Amino acid sequence: MSFAFEIEKHLPSTVKTFIYADKQEVLVSKDGPAKFRNVFKNEARIVVILYRSNYGNTQYTSIERDAVAARAFETNWNFVILIPFEKPIPDWYPSTIFILTQ
């Protein structure tokens, strides 16, 4: 998670970010999952996924993954940047799309 905050530090203040560890008050509300889904399916201009093998296997990362995949199906994958911390790259992520390596 510290890597996400490190990235955020280097962004201009005009860039609005959503790091879930920083938005717990939004997520614990009764419509938290719907708000979370909406961020990734509709609101975010860029989605950066800090990928580890358990991504998509927790309550909120599964919501995020499904929202991103649904949006990509409807439009394309050009709003997603995958940064893998572990391999292999997930099967659901197209190998033809940009992957940022460390």
C-alpha positions in Angstrom: 0.0 0.0 0.0 2.9 2.4 0.7 3.7 2.2 -3.1 0.3 3.7 -3.9 0.8 6.5 -1.5 4.3 7.1 -3.0 2.8 7.4 -6.5 0.1 9.8 -5.1 2.8 12.1 -3.6 4.2 12.7 -7.1 0.9 13.6 -8.8 -0.2 17.2 -9.2 -2.7 18.3 -6.5 -5.3 18.7 -9.3 -5.4 14.9 -9.8 -8.0 13.4 -7.6 -7.1 9.9 -6.3 -9.0 7.0 -4.8 -6.8 4.7 -2.6 -9.2 2.4 -0.8 -7.1 2.3 2.4 -7.6 6.1 2.5 -11.4 5.9 1.9 -12.6 3.5 4.5 -15.4 5.9 5.5 -16.9 5.6 2.0 -16.5 1.9 1.9 -18.1 1.1 5.2 -21.4 2.9 4.4 -24.3 0.7 3.4 -23.8 1.5 -0.3 -20.0 1.2 -0.1 -19.7 -1.6 -2.7 -21.9 0.4 -5.1 -19.8 3.5 -4.7 -16.6 1.5 -5.0 -17.9 -0.1 -8.2 -18.9 3.2 -9.7 -15.5 4.7 -9.1 -13.9 2.0 -11.3 -16.6 1.5 -13.8 -17.6 5.2 -14.5 -15.6 7.9 -12.7 -11.9 7.1 -12.9 -10.1 8.5 -15.9 -7.1 6.2 -15.1 -7.1 3.0 -13.1 -3.7 1.8 -11.8 -3.8 -1.8 -10.5 -0.9 -2.8 -8.2 -1.3 -6.5 -8.9 -0.5 -9.3 -6.5 -1.8 -12.8 -6.8 -4.6 -12.3 -4.3 -6.0 -9.3 -6.3 -9.6 -10.1 -7.2 -10.0 -12.6 -4.4 -11.1 -10.2 -1.7 -14.5 -8.5 -1.3 -13.4 -5.1 -2.7 -10.7 -6.2 -5.2 -13.3 -8.5 -6.8 -15.7 -5.6 -7.1 -12.9 -3.5 -8.6 -11.7 -6.2 -11.0 -15.3 -6.9 -12.3 -16.0 -3.1 -12.7 -12.8 -2.6 -14.6 -13.4 -5.6 -16.8 -17.0 -4.6 -17.5 -15.9 -1.1 -18.5 -13.2 -2.4 -20.7 -15.6 -4.7 -22.4 -17.9 -1.8 -23.1 -15.1 0.6 -24.2 -11.5 -0.6 -24.2 -8.6 -1.1 -21.9 -6.9 2.2 -22.5 -7.7 3.5 -19.0 -5.9 0.7 -17.1 -2.3 0.5 -16.1 -1.2 -2.8 -14.6 1.8 -2.8 -12.3 2.6 -6.5 -11.4 4.3 -7.1 -8.1 3.9 -10.9 -8.7 3.7 -13.1 -11.7 2.0 -14.5 -13.7 -0.1 -11.7 -15.1 -3.7 -12.4 -14.5 -5.6 -14.3 -17.2 -8.4 -11.7 -17.4 -5.9 -8.9 -18.3 -5.2 -8.8 -22.1 -1.5 -9.4 -22.9 -1.7 -6.9 -25.7 -2.4 -4.0 -23.2 0.3 -1.9 -21.5 1.9 -3.4 -18.5 4.2 -1.2 -16.4 7.2 -3.2 -15.1 9.3 -2.3 -12.1 
